[in-house]
Amino acid sequence: MGREALAEAMIPVIGRLYRENNVVTSIHGRSLINKSTMGILKAHRFARRISNDELLPGETAPLLNTLAGLDLGAAAIDIARLNQKFKEEGGGATLEEFLRAELADVVGRRGADDRASTDVVLYGFGRIGRLLARLLIEKAGGGHGLRLRAIVVRRGSDNDLTKRASLLRRDSVHGSFEGTIRVNEEAGTITANGVQVQVIYSDNPATIDYTAYGIHNALVVDNTGRWRDVEGLSQHLLSKGVARVLLTAPGKGELKNIVHGINHGTILDSDKIVSAASCTTNAITPVLKAINDRFGVVHGHVETVHSFTNDQNLIDNFHKGDRRGRSAALNMVITETGAATAVAKALPELLGKLTGSSIRVPTPDVSLAILNLSLENGTTKDEVNSFLRDMSLHSDLRKQIDYMDSPDVVSTDFVGSRHAGIVDSLATISNDKNLVLYVWYDNEFGYSCQVVRVMEEMAGVNRPSFPARDVVQEAMSVLAALKSA
């Protein structure tokens, strides 16, 4: 059977595993849910960047079919990593024998999901709010885990509901919503791929009775940026049905700024309000941690080349900030960024070691961070690239750090990236203890993926992942890469 035919045959199997068993399948972190035949083949081709070997549909198709026959419970399964482990550690066992042993905790549990369900309210429905909605709907599965129940907005017009649905359906940057969207004006709901979302109109976060809509102990995600300290965000906790609050902007004062992959383990049950920091902080902190742990950072400067945002004016007009009043569509605009100093909130060992500034440019999405670092220990371009490539494949930061070695990539190639940041290895400059790294990031979608990871951590709703991470093996892999560099 040809590659296209095999990929086409995978689609219903992937769908059944998701709908009937609550199993999310992926290839090196790239979800296969709702992917086309070409999308599945591209995911297989992408695997060459990870392992240097092509992932063959002739290997993954029988693996998926075998998984479908194991009556699995809820799980997140990386079929590329599972296939690689079978080839390296199968030990003569049949594919089914290997999979039964590897997935023993969920075999025979048919859709069983031990995760608690957590109601989610999106307070604000702008660029980040709508992308979070797409991600939450994508992850809805059997209804466990994070459940998007409502969005809260201020009424903008008589046909507000229809306009909100239309903005969810169509996006000039991220493309059309994959699925169906229906509007019920009478009930005030938007139903997307079977997920019914209540639209609540309010301009006061403290006076909403969410329990009237059947919403209890909710996690409210504030996307407005209007309140960024504990005092302001605490207003949400006064509304009935709210348990916790997450801010999708840098928090002020003593508010915890969480970068998933770095300090998400510091979130306590007693933390009622936390921040998911900024897109730039999420992009650079994982790379900075990796470099600091391996080479030591003495000091550095972070320059971001950042796509314009809604905070700027389309044409010249008054703005309270310096330069931001000038046309975002026509100018490069020098402005400030707090990301460099904010890194220390997630990574205290870099406190006082970084400065930062930003240039806003006339692109709608995807930004670039340039890290100019002075190191304690000298390195070479090949050594640091080999190290970062290995970190993107085998470390605890593999969901945060991606790695690219193509000579022709530009910003639009990274629209839709689910990683916090992507190291552009061909742009790396190393001169002993002086290092310059270029890190791309989708400041909208990549950041939204990081926000969802923080939400899952706060709610404790992560699916069990397979294959299980082998800490010793991955540590040995990193050491081997360093020795060979």
Legacy VTK file of the C-alpha trace (Angstrom):
# vtk DataFile Version 3.0
C-alpha trace
ASCII
DATASET POLYDATA
POINTS 485 float
0.000 0.000 0.000
1.338 3.470 -0.901
2.227 6.148 1.632
-0.828 8.272 0.864
-3.164 5.300 1.142
-1.636 4.314 4.493
-1.951 7.874 5.813
-5.557 8.075 4.614
-6.345 4.808 6.389
-4.891 6.210 9.625
-7.419 9.058 9.835
-10.429 7.023 11.063
-8.214 5.046 13.455
-6.826 8.246 14.981
-10.381 9.604 15.230
-11.753 6.472 16.948
-8.904 6.418 19.443
-9.679 10.038 20.290
-13.481 9.815 20.459
-13.938 6.352 21.938
-10.811 5.953 24.058
-9.854 9.558 24.864
-6.398 8.892 23.398
-4.454 11.771 21.834
-1.866 10.604 19.305
1.105 12.640 18.110
4.419 12.453 16.276
7.166 14.063 18.330
4.610 16.332 19.956
2.758 17.185 16.712
-0.870 16.229 17.289
-2.490 13.979 14.680
-6.051 14.825 15.713
-8.145 16.225 12.824
-5.190 16.138 10.440
-5.602 15.562 6.684
-3.757 12.892 4.724
-1.106 15.435 3.755
-0.916 16.689 7.335
-0.170 13.177 8.567
2.492 12.658 5.907
4.103 15.997 6.785
4.216 14.948 10.432
5.987 11.745 9.404
8.462 13.722 7.319
9.075 16.115 10.205
10.350 13.153 12.238
13.538 13.195 10.140
14.519 16.424 11.903
14.256 14.673 15.247
15.893 11.286 14.745
17.652 11.670 11.368
15.629 8.646 10.221
12.447 8.836 8.187
9.338 7.692 10.030
7.547 5.275 7.726
3.737 5.047 7.526
4.326 1.329 6.962
5.517 1.164 10.590
3.090 3.581 12.244
-0.067 2.268 10.540
0.145 -1.210 12.124
1.121 0.416 15.435
-2.030 2.558 15.383
-4.181 -0.411 14.414
-2.756 -2.429 17.289
-3.404 0.431 19.713
-7.009 0.564 18.525
-7.446 -3.072 19.531
-6.152 -2.672 23.098
-9.267 -0.977 24.536
-7.196 1.858 25.962
-8.101 4.372 28.609
-7.254 8.062 28.376
-3.653 8.686 27.329
-1.314 10.863 25.280
0.722 8.632 22.966
3.658 9.715 20.829
3.650 7.044 18.122
7.049 8.110 16.761
8.793 7.725 20.101
6.836 4.535 20.812
7.851 3.085 17.439
11.486 3.996 18.055
11.407 2.381 21.494
9.904 -0.803 20.024
12.694 -1.035 17.446
15.404 -0.406 20.051
14.002 -2.276 23.060
11.409 -4.701 21.672
13.672 -7.648 22.409
11.973 -10.013 19.991
8.462 -9.377 21.328
5.617 -8.951 18.882
4.261 -5.410 18.440
1.144 -6.254 20.427
3.140 -7.841 23.258
5.375 -4.788 23.457
2.466 -2.329 23.442
0.525 -4.277 26.068
3.539 -4.130 28.373
4.412 -0.507 27.635
0.833 0.747 28.073
-0.189 -1.673 30.819
-1.630 1.107 33.001
-4.306 1.976 30.429
-4.838 -1.291 28.496
-8.382 -2.636 28.779
-9.779 0.522 30.380
-11.729 1.709 27.286
-11.993 5.456 27.592
-11.630 5.492 31.365
-10.333 8.843 32.511
-9.170 9.331 36.087
-8.716 13.059 35.635
-11.049 15.465 37.356
-12.964 17.847 35.120
-12.291 21.541 35.547
-14.626 24.240 34.257
-12.843 27.013 32.373
-14.030 30.576 31.782
-12.251 32.851 29.312
-12.570 36.422 30.543
-11.895 38.344 27.344
-12.049 36.975 23.812
-9.333 38.740 21.844
-6.277 37.295 20.073
-5.188 35.025 22.949
-8.706 34.255 24.156
-9.819 32.906 20.773
-6.665 30.821 20.330
-7.137 29.381 23.813
-10.704 28.513 22.826
-9.447 26.658 19.736
-6.925 24.723 21.808
-9.422 23.840 24.535
-11.984 22.673 21.978
-9.280 20.604 20.293
-8.488 18.957 23.646
-12.122 18.428 24.691
-12.021 14.655 24.052
-14.492 12.801 26.240
-15.302 15.847 28.344
-12.661 15.291 31.023
-9.804 17.615 31.848
-10.215 21.285 30.986
-13.791 22.043 29.913
-14.426 25.364 28.217
-17.781 26.463 29.637
-18.042 30.217 29.069
-16.513 33.386 27.709
-17.105 36.802 29.239
-17.088 39.933 27.090
-18.599 43.391 26.945
-21.436 43.622 24.426
-20.159 45.364 21.323
-23.233 45.412 19.077
-26.728 44.007 18.595
-25.323 41.059 16.640
-22.440 40.609 19.049
-22.820 36.814 19.367
-22.663 36.267 15.609
-19.576 38.460 15.333
-17.828 36.601 18.168
-18.548 33.291 16.460
-17.304 34.643 13.142
-14.010 35.754 14.702
-13.594 32.276 16.168
-14.381 30.715 12.787
-12.002 32.842 10.688
-8.564 34.191 11.511
-6.379 36.187 9.125
-3.193 34.756 10.643
-4.063 31.287 11.887
-6.598 30.280 9.273
-10.082 28.833 9.517
-11.354 26.906 12.503
-11.221 23.175 11.813
-14.780 22.015 12.362
-18.273 23.381 12.744
-19.580 26.351 14.694
-23.244 27.018 15.503
-24.823 30.018 17.217
-27.918 29.920 19.438
-29.027 33.521 19.884
-31.846 32.616 22.275
-29.619 30.618 24.628
-26.640 32.924 24.116
-24.300 30.077 23.232
-21.671 29.184 20.649
-21.260 25.465 19.960
-17.963 24.476 18.329
-17.331 20.831 17.426
-19.954 19.839 19.973
-18.529 22.001 22.781
-21.232 24.378 24.015
-19.868 27.678 25.292
-22.005 30.191 27.164
-21.404 33.821 26.218
-21.807 36.091 29.244
-21.929 39.865 28.930
-20.419 41.793 31.819
-17.955 44.584 32.545
-17.538 43.726 36.234
-15.507 40.607 37.118
-16.796 40.567 40.690
-20.553 40.300 40.119
-21.087 37.306 37.813
-22.997 34.283 39.104
-21.368 31.484 37.131
-23.298 28.883 39.111
-26.460 30.065 37.365
-24.947 28.521 34.210
-23.947 25.301 35.954
-20.309 26.403 36.283
-18.572 25.539 39.546
-15.025 25.839 40.944
-13.967 27.393 37.666
-10.533 28.442 36.498
-10.963 31.957 35.091
-8.374 32.925 32.476
-8.138 36.711 32.300
-7.071 37.722 28.781
-7.907 41.409 29.077
-4.699 42.668 30.692
-6.754 45.293 32.540
-5.706 43.952 35.946
-2.221 42.566 36.496
-1.825 42.490 40.269
-3.369 40.438 43.054
-5.734 43.227 44.125
-7.262 43.685 40.688
-7.433 40.010 39.739
-8.946 39.094 43.111
-12.195 40.628 41.860
-12.775 37.409 39.910
-12.747 35.398 43.137
-15.752 37.408 44.391
-17.968 35.951 41.660
-19.900 32.782 42.485
-18.410 29.637 40.990
-14.783 30.817 40.682
-11.932 28.941 42.357
-8.746 30.180 40.681
-7.483 32.822 38.254
-4.774 32.760 35.575
-3.495 35.955 33.960
-2.231 35.832 30.360
0.165 38.747 30.814
3.156 39.507 33.043
2.028 39.769 36.651
2.999 42.645 38.898
4.075 42.664 42.531
4.373 39.319 44.296
2.255 37.460 41.740
3.912 34.225 40.600
4.987 34.402 36.952
4.941 30.842 35.612
6.835 29.651 32.542
5.793 26.076 31.934
8.778 23.774 31.787
10.752 26.036 34.117
8.895 26.728 37.354
5.416 25.215 36.931
6.288 22.890 39.821
6.079 25.873 42.180
2.314 26.205 41.689
0.634 25.290 44.971
-2.989 24.423 45.686
-3.037 27.571 47.811
-2.115 29.756 44.815
-5.455 31.212 43.801
-3.999 33.666 41.269
-0.949 33.151 39.039
0.416 34.678 35.834
1.544 32.854 32.690
4.117 35.636 32.122
4.584 37.108 28.620
5.104 35.521 25.214
8.713 36.722 25.111
9.502 35.530 28.634
8.122 32.105 27.689
10.187 32.060 24.503
13.569 32.934 25.985
13.533 31.486 29.505
13.800 27.789 28.505
16.736 28.498 26.165
18.410 30.691 28.785
18.017 27.974 31.416
19.578 25.384 29.120
22.520 27.662 28.298
23.000 28.765 31.903
22.973 25.187 33.197
25.550 24.066 30.638
27.821 27.075 30.080
26.885 29.633 32.754
25.573 33.095 31.885
27.582 36.040 33.240
25.357 38.710 31.705
23.452 39.363 28.506
21.162 41.566 26.456
17.876 40.459 24.891
16.644 42.308 21.802
13.236 41.299 20.504
12.025 41.969 16.985
8.331 41.767 17.803
5.249 41.760 15.597
2.895 44.651 16.238
-0.036 44.192 18.626
-3.459 45.709 19.214
-1.883 48.064 21.721
-0.414 50.089 18.835
-2.130 52.449 16.394
-2.717 51.543 12.758
-2.052 55.157 11.773
-0.428 57.977 13.709
-2.526 59.000 16.695
-2.204 59.776 20.389
-0.839 56.978 22.571
0.195 57.220 26.214
3.388 55.273 25.463
6.402 56.751 23.710
6.560 55.998 19.951
3.654 53.532 20.065
1.353 56.206 18.741
3.087 56.045 15.368
1.658 53.785 12.672
2.342 50.119 13.465
1.760 49.139 9.832
4.376 51.545 8.458
7.158 51.732 11.018
9.711 49.884 13.044
9.081 51.164 16.563
11.674 51.078 19.339
10.011 50.313 22.648
10.682 48.751 26.000
10.243 45.133 27.095
10.172 43.812 30.614
10.837 40.259 29.449
14.563 40.272 30.229
14.056 41.257 33.857
10.915 39.086 34.095
13.017 36.016 33.329
14.359 36.201 36.880
10.873 35.638 38.304
10.918 32.186 36.760
14.695 31.702 36.842
16.074 33.513 39.940
19.693 32.582 39.157
19.613 35.132 36.317
18.477 38.008 38.544
20.257 41.206 37.529
22.140 39.559 34.665
19.941 40.552 31.712
18.853 43.756 30.011
16.331 44.020 27.205
14.660 46.195 24.594
12.299 45.668 21.701
11.598 46.768 18.151
7.989 46.426 17.001
7.824 45.639 13.265
5.011 45.624 10.641
4.177 41.893 10.765
1.007 40.510 12.398
2.510 37.474 14.169
5.774 35.643 14.968
8.647 37.418 16.677
12.393 36.952 17.069
14.487 37.183 20.230
18.220 37.829 19.849
20.139 36.674 22.928
23.589 38.282 23.191
25.254 36.431 26.068
28.559 36.491 27.899
29.352 33.001 29.214
31.396 31.605 32.087
32.625 28.709 29.936
33.636 29.037 26.307
31.976 27.058 23.537
31.765 26.720 19.775
28.883 27.077 17.367
28.796 23.334 16.711
28.923 22.461 20.396
26.157 24.821 21.477
23.944 23.854 18.523
24.436 20.153 19.212
23.535 20.752 22.850
20.392 22.752 22.044
19.288 20.226 19.428
19.573 17.471 22.019
17.668 19.570 24.564
14.854 19.967 22.018
14.663 16.198 21.552
15.338 14.517 24.855
15.081 16.922 27.776
12.273 18.065 30.023
12.204 21.230 27.890
11.374 19.489 24.597
7.851 20.965 24.592
9.314 24.433 25.047
12.448 24.397 22.855
12.343 23.583 19.148
15.352 23.522 16.843
15.683 24.538 13.197
18.587 24.094 10.772
17.015 25.158 7.485
18.775 27.941 5.527
15.562 29.393 4.080
13.157 29.794 7.021
11.483 33.139 7.647
8.950 34.348 10.195
5.789 33.022 8.511
7.217 29.487 8.661
6.670 29.537 12.414
2.997 30.541 12.464
1.215 27.854 14.460
4.297 26.542 16.257
3.339 24.908 19.542
6.750 25.444 21.092
7.624 28.422 23.277
10.663 29.189 21.115
12.577 27.822 18.123
16.380 28.054 17.981
17.573 29.079 14.503
20.838 27.146 14.595
22.297 28.483 11.353
22.167 32.003 12.788
24.090 31.060 15.957
27.290 33.050 16.513
29.874 31.783 18.992
33.247 33.268 19.837
34.513 31.387 22.872
32.676 33.067 25.774
30.554 35.358 23.592
27.376 33.762 22.253
24.544 35.119 20.113
21.383 33.021 19.690
18.355 33.724 17.508
15.068 32.354 18.857
11.843 32.556 16.836
8.454 32.348 18.537
4.807 32.531 17.565
3.910 35.198 20.086
0.231 34.278 19.781
-0.183 30.534 19.238
3.033 29.276 20.813
2.308 31.408 23.864
-1.280 30.124 24.005
0.049 26.556 24.075
2.194 27.487 27.055
-0.850 29.025 28.769
-2.828 25.806 28.299
0.050 23.821 29.819
-0.086 26.069 32.888
-3.871 25.630 33.042
-3.471 21.845 32.953
-0.921 22.079 35.745
-3.195 24.239 37.899
-6.097 21.864 37.351
-4.028 18.660 37.586
-5.578 17.245 34.416
-2.662 15.993 32.337
-3.246 12.707 30.533
-0.757 9.902 31.287
1.921 10.056 28.566
3.537 7.205 26.661
6.207 6.137 26.171
7.171 6.948 29.721
10.203 9.203 29.924
13.401 7.350 30.798
15.346 9.896 32.853
18.588 7.893 32.864
18.475 7.196 29.134
17.807 10.826 28.267
20.589 12.043 30.554
22.986 9.650 28.847
21.814 10.938 25.472
22.596 14.523 26.451
26.037 13.540 27.750
26.782 11.570 24.570
25.834 14.567 22.430
28.132 16.824 24.440
31.057 14.418 24.140
30.626 14.088 20.390
30.280 17.839 19.805
LINES 1 486
485 0 1 2 3 4 5 6 7 8 9 10 11 12 13 14 15 16 17 18 19 20 21 22 23 24 25 26 27 28 29 30 31 32 33 34 35 36 37 38 39 40 41 42 43 44 45 46 47 48 49 50 51 52 53 54 55 56 57 58 59 60 61 62 63 64 65 66 67 68 69 70 71 72 73 74 75 76 77 78 79 80 81 82 83 84 85 86 87 88 89 90 91 92 93 94 95 96 97 98 99 100 101 102 103 104 105 106 107 108 109 110 111 112 113 114 115 116 117 118 119 120 121 122 123 124 125 126 127 128 129 130 131 132 133 134 135 136 137 138 139 140 141 142 143 144 145 146 147 148 149 150 151 152 153 154 155 156 157 158 159 160 161 162 163 164 165 166 167 168 169 170 171 172 173 174 175 176 177 178 179 180 181 182 183 184 185 186 187 188 189 190 191 192 193 194 195 196 197 198 199 200 201 202 203 204 205 206 207 208 209 210 211 212 213 214 215 216 217 218 219 220 221 222 223 224 225 226 227 228 229 230 231 232 233 234 235 236 237 238 239 240 241 242 243 244 245 246 247 248 249 250 251 252 253 254 255 256 257 258 259 260 261 262 263 264 265 266 267 268 269 270 271 272 273 274 275 276 277 278 279 280 281 282 283 284 285 286 287 288 289 290 291 292 293 294 295 296 297 298 299 300 301 302 303 304 305 306 307 308 309 310 311 312 313 314 315 316 317 318 319 320 321 322 323 324 325 326 327 328 329 330 331 332 333 334 335 336 337 338 339 340 341 342 343 344 345 346 347 348 349 350 351 352 353 354 355 356 357 358 359 360 361 362 363 364 365 366 367 368 369 370 371 372 373 374 375 376 377 378 379 380 381 382 383 384 385 386 387 388 389 390 391 392 393 394 395 396 397 398 399 400 401 402 403 404 405 406 407 408 409 410 411 412 413 414 415 416 417 418 419 420 421 422 423 424 425 426 427 428 429 430 431 432 433 434 435 436 437 438 439 440 441 442 443 444 445 446 447 448 449 450 451 452 453 454 455 456 457 458 459 460 461 462 463 464 465 466 467 468 469 470 471 472 473 474 475 476 477 478 479 480 481 482 483 484
